[in-house]
Amino acid sequence: MELTATKKLDLRPIANVRFTFSKAWKGRQTANHFYVHIDEVSIFHDTDVDITKEQEKELMNGIMKTSDLLLDSRSGKYYTTRGNKLTQITFPNIHTLNHEVDG
């Protein structure tokens, strides 16, 4: 059986988080961002949602100005983009971050 389903998400950038591949930035906090090393991020690949180029562009414009971390206000789950995919993620201390975004 083949099934195509869609889900509606109400995403907003939160907590001024930036994901980094540099261990030198792991856990560092600046006046503008909190840095999370990519090794600490758990990616739930089974939650991947394909997004169009237009949706990706819209998300990236919001992300570049604020945070790599997105919150779905309907479910309380956290997401980020991976190319043309939107994926649910988590990492240690995710629930302790300040959920307000400056900007």
GROMACS elastic network, one bead per residue, 0.5 to 0.9 nm:
[ bonds ]
;  ai    aj funct       b0    kb
    6    49     6  0.83798   500
    7    49     6  0.87214   500
    8    74     6  0.88735   500
    9    72     6  0.57998   500
    9    73     6  0.77473   500
    9    74     6  0.69004   500
    9    75     6  0.82442   500
   10    71     6  0.77690   500
   10    72     6  0.50420   500
   10    73     6  0.56456   500
   10    74     6  0.62808   500
   10    75     6  0.87666   500
   11    70     6  0.58569   500
   11    71     6  0.53333   500
   11    73     6  0.64828   500
   11    74     6  0.85781   500
   11    78     6  0.88507   500
   11    79     6  0.82770   500
   12    62     6  0.84308   500
   12    69     6  0.83631   500
   12    70     6  0.52908   500
   12    71     6  0.54469   500
   12    72     6  0.67341   500
   12    73     6  0.75956   500
   13    16     6  0.76226   500
   13    17     6  0.88185   500
   13    62     6  0.71900   500
   13    63     6  0.66273   500
   13    66     6  0.65027   500
   13    67     6  0.54347   500
   13    68     6  0.69874   500
   13    69     6  0.56784   500
   13    71     6  0.63104   500
   13    99     6  0.86232   500
   13   100     6  0.86386   500
   13   101     6  0.70188   500
   14    17     6  0.73031   500
   14    66     6  0.75878   500
   14    67     6  0.60385   500
   14    68     6  0.80734   500
   14    69     6  0.58855   500
   14    70     6  0.58538   500
   14    71     6  0.65449   500
   14    97     6  0.87440   500
   14    98     6  0.77911   500
   14    99     6  0.50195   500
   14   100     6  0.57342   500
   14   101     6  0.52510   500
   14   102     6  0.88725   500
   15    33     6  0.78482   500
   15    34     6  0.77327   500
   15    66     6  0.83168   500
   15    67     6  0.65900   500
   15    68     6  0.88541   500
   15    69     6  0.71886   500
   15    70     6  0.87652   500
   15    97     6  0.60454   500
   15    98     6  0.52424   500
   15   100     6  0.55080   500
   15   101     6  0.53593   500
   15   102     6  0.82929   500
   16    32     6  0.67266   500
   16    34     6  0.62490   500
   16    35     6  0.87007   500
   16    66     6  0.56661   500
   16    68     6  0.72907   500
   16    69     6  0.74591   500
   16    98     6  0.84501   500
   16    99     6  0.82222   500
   16   100     6  0.79157   500
   16   101     6  0.57624   500
   16   102     6  0.73236   500
   17    32     6  0.88544   500
   17    33     6  0.55284   500
   17    35     6  0.58929   500
   17    36     6  0.71025   500
   17    66     6  0.79693   500
   17    68     6  0.56049   500
   17    69     6  0.58628   500
   17    97     6  0.88517   500
   18    33     6  0.64266   500
   18    34     6  0.61978   500
   18    36     6  0.62721   500
   18    37     6  0.86200   500
   18    66     6  0.89320   500
   18    67     6  0.60932   500
   18    68     6  0.53226   500
   18    69     6  0.74626   500
   19    26     6  0.88940   500
   19    34     6  0.85697   500
   19    35     6  0.57561   500
   19    37     6  0.57841   500
   19    38     6  0.59275   500
   19    41     6  0.86502   500
   19    68     6  0.67317   500
   19    69     6  0.85285   500
   20    23     6  0.76963   500
   20    25     6  0.69109   500
   20    26     6  0.72910   500
   20    35     6  0.64361   500
   20    36     6  0.60407   500
   20    38     6  0.57921   500
   21    24     6  0.88507   500
   21    25     6  0.81849   500
   21    26     6  0.83956   500
   21    36     6  0.86567   500
   21    37     6  0.58007   500
   21    38     6  0.57158   500
   21    39     6  0.79089   500
   22    25     6  0.56294   500
   22    26     6  0.68992   500
   22    37     6  0.68901   500
   22    38     6  0.85282   500
   23    26     6  0.50433   500
   23    27     6  0.87838   500
   23    37     6  0.65280   500
   24    27     6  0.87189   500
   24    28     6  0.82053   500
   25    28     6  0.52936   500
   25    29     6  0.84068   500
   25    35     6  0.62595   500
   25    36     6  0.77012   500
   25    37     6  0.72585   500
   26    29     6  0.88693   500
   26    34     6  0.89755   500
   26    35     6  0.59337   500
   26    36     6  0.55834   500
   26    38     6  0.87049   500
   27    34     6  0.68963   500
   27    35     6  0.54202   500
   27    36     6  0.56923   500
   27    37     6  0.72012   500
   28    33     6  0.83765   500
   28    34     6  0.61113   500
   28    35     6  0.54421   500
   28    36     6  0.78085   500
   29    32     6  0.77559   500
   29    33     6  0.58408   500
   29    35     6  0.61645   500
   30    33     6  0.52839   500
   30    34     6  0.63914   500
   30    35     6  0.83560   500
   31    34     6  0.84146   500
   32    66     6  0.89080   500
   32   102     6  0.79349   500
   33    66     6  0.86747   500
   33    67     6  0.78716   500
   34    97     6  0.88225   500
   36    39     6  0.84010   500
   36    40     6  0.69839   500
   36    41     6  0.77308   500
   36    91     6  0.82522   500
   37    40     6  0.56767   500
   37    41     6  0.72389   500
   38    41     6  0.52869   500
   38    42     6  0.85462   500
   39    42     6  0.80044   500
   40    90     6  0.85099   500
   40    91     6  0.56773   500
   40    92     6  0.69924   500
   41    89     6  0.67060   500
   41    90     6  0.58406   500
   41    92     6  0.78533   500
   42    88     6  0.86680   500
   42    89     6  0.55324   500
   42    90     6  0.52772   500
   42    91     6  0.59548   500
   43    46     6  0.87835   500
   43    47     6  0.87837   500
   43    87     6  0.69746   500
   43    88     6  0.63564   500
   43    90     6  0.68675   500
   43    91     6  0.88810   500
   44    47     6  0.56870   500
   44    48     6  0.74443   500
   44    87     6  0.65421   500
   44    88     6  0.55050   500
   44    89     6  0.58410   500
   44    90     6  0.83480   500
   45    48     6  0.54279   500
   45    87     6  0.65426   500
   45    88     6  0.75601   500
   45    89     6  0.87368   500
   46    49     6  0.88282   500
   46    87     6  0.82488   500
   46    88     6  0.86612   500
   47    86     6  0.80418   500
   47    87     6  0.57231   500
   47    88     6  0.59686   500
   48    82     6  0.89127   500
   48    85     6  0.59118   500
   48    86     6  0.56017   500
   48    88     6  0.71862   500
   49    84     6  0.84769   500
   49    85     6  0.54093   500
   49    86     6  0.51065   500
   49    87     6  0.64799   500
   50    84     6  0.60377   500
   50    86     6  0.64892   500
   51    54     6  0.80149   500
   51    55     6  0.58633   500
   51    56     6  0.62263   500
   51    83     6  0.89114   500
   51    84     6  0.54350   500
   51    85     6  0.55814   500
   51    86     6  0.67924   500
   52    55     6  0.51136   500
   52    56     6  0.60898   500
   52    57     6  0.85119   500
   52    84     6  0.67701   500
   52    85     6  0.86207   500
   53    56     6  0.50011   500
   53    57     6  0.60486   500
   53    58     6  0.85811   500
   53    84     6  0.70252   500
   54    57     6  0.50918   500
   54    58     6  0.61935   500
   54    59     6  0.86239   500
   55    58     6  0.50730   500
   55    59     6  0.61042   500
   55    60     6  0.84618   500
   55    84     6  0.87278   500
   56    59     6  0.51325   500
   56    60     6  0.59640   500
   56    61     6  0.85301   500
   56    81     6  0.78836   500
   56    83     6  0.77325   500
   56    84     6  0.63235   500
   56    85     6  0.80856   500
   56    86     6  0.86752   500
   57    60     6  0.50826   500
   57    61     6  0.61276   500
   57    62     6  0.87321   500
   58    61     6  0.52591   500
   58    62     6  0.65499   500
   58    63     6  0.87268   500
   59    62     6  0.52225   500
   59    63     6  0.60453   500
   59    64     6  0.85588   500
   59    81     6  0.80527   500
   60    64     6  0.58329   500
   60    65     6  0.84812   500
   60    68     6  0.86840   500
   60    81     6  0.82441   500
   61    64     6  0.53859   500
   61    65     6  0.65569   500
   61    66     6  0.89109   500
   62    65     6  0.54278   500
   62    66     6  0.63192   500
   62    67     6  0.77244   500
   62    68     6  0.88766   500
   63    66     6  0.51831   500
   63    68     6  0.53375   500
   63    69     6  0.77677   500
   63    70     6  0.83200   500
   64    67     6  0.67726   500
   64    68     6  0.75533   500
   65   103     6  0.72915   500
   66    69     6  0.88294   500
   66   101     6  0.66533   500
   66   102     6  0.71838   500
   66   103     6  0.64860   500
   67    70     6  0.73700   500
   67   101     6  0.76139   500
   68    79     6  0.86199   500
   68    80     6  0.61961   500
   68    81     6  0.78928   500
   69    78     6  0.68306   500
   69    79     6  0.61530   500
   69    80     6  0.55345   500
   69    81     6  0.86899   500
   69    89     6  0.88671   500
   70    77     6  0.84715   500
   70    78     6  0.56140   500
   70    80     6  0.58467   500
   70    81     6  0.87886   500
   71    74     6  0.87105   500
   71    75     6  0.84607   500
   71    76     6  0.63457   500
   71    77     6  0.59072   500
   71    79     6  0.61838   500
   71    80     6  0.87437   500
   71    99     6  0.88803   500
   72    75     6  0.57039   500
   72    76     6  0.53938   500
   72    77     6  0.55200   500
   72    78     6  0.63255   500
   72    79     6  0.74447   500
   73    76     6  0.52746   500
   73    77     6  0.76220   500
   74    77     6  0.81793   500
   75    78     6  0.88048   500
   77    88     6  0.69478   500
   77    89     6  0.79939   500
   77    90     6  0.85679   500
   78    87     6  0.83900   500
   78    88     6  0.56092   500
   78    89     6  0.57045   500
   78    90     6  0.66473   500
   78    94     6  0.88164   500
   79    86     6  0.66115   500
   79    87     6  0.53199   500
   79    89     6  0.54165   500
   79    90     6  0.80756   500
   80    85     6  0.84944   500
   80    86     6  0.58324   500
   80    87     6  0.56086   500
   80    88     6  0.66133   500
   80    89     6  0.69404   500
   81    84     6  0.71652   500
   81    85     6  0.56783   500
   81    87     6  0.60960   500
   81    88     6  0.88091   500
   82    85     6  0.50934   500
   82    86     6  0.61687   500
   82    87     6  0.69697   500
   83    86     6  0.79895   500
   90    93     6  0.88358   500
   90    94     6  0.65993   500
   91    94     6  0.56095   500
   91    95     6  0.89712   500
   92    95     6  0.81730   500
   93    96     6  0.53120   500
   93    97     6  0.69726   500
   94    97     6  0.58117   500
   95    98     6  0.83626   500
   95    99     6  0.86855   500
   96    99     6  0.85378   500
   97   100     6  0.87543   500
   98   101     6  0.80428   500
